[in-house]
Amino acid sequence: MNGNLLIYLGIGLIVAGIAYRYGLLDWFGNLPGDITYKGEHTFVFIPITSMLLVSILFSIVMWLLNR
């Protein structure tokens, strides 16, 4: 495994942690297309749109790193 990849992943995790800490990710999981069902004894959450956005961003980052 390439050492630079581990460094980039670490920096990415730090940035994501800081963004989460200061409330910059409050929109995540509340996008149109994210399915939430609350029953009397059940709670179902399916973040379809949020996961599509994460997948697109991850694909772009990986494409840039492999250039």
N, C-alpha and C positions, 0 to 999 in steps of 0.2 A: 504494500500500500504506500502510496506517495505521501511523504511527510507534509507537503504543502496542502494536500487535501484535508488532513487532520487539522491544520492550522486554520484553514478557511471555515471548516465546520465548527471549530471552537469559537471563532469570531462571530459566526452566524448565531450560535446559541447564546452568546453574551448579548448580542444586539436584540435578539428576540426576548431574552429575559428582561432587559432594560425596558423594552417597549411594553411588555406585559405589566411590569411593575408600576409604570407611570400611566397605565390606562390607555395606551395607544392602540390596543387590540380589542377594545370593547365591542367593536362591530363584528368581530369574528364569531361565527355561529348564529348571527342574527340577520343574515342576508336573505333576500327573497329567494326562495327555492330550498331553504333549509327547513326540514320537516320536524315539527315538534308536536307530540301528542301527549296530553296529560289526562290520564284516567283517574279513577278513584284510588286504585292501588298500583297503577303502572305509570311509567314515564318513558317515552320513546323519543329519542333525538337522532335524526339522520341528517348530518350536515352536508348535503349534496353539493350545493353551490360553493360553500367554503372549501371543501376538499378539491373541487375542480380548480379553484383559484390557487390553492397551494400547489397542486400538480403542475399548473401552467408556470408558476413562478419557479418551482424547482427545476422544471425542464429548461427554462431560459437560463438559469444559473449554471446548470450542468453543460448546456451548449456553449456558454461563454467560457467556462473553464476548460473545455476540450478543444477550443480553437487554437 
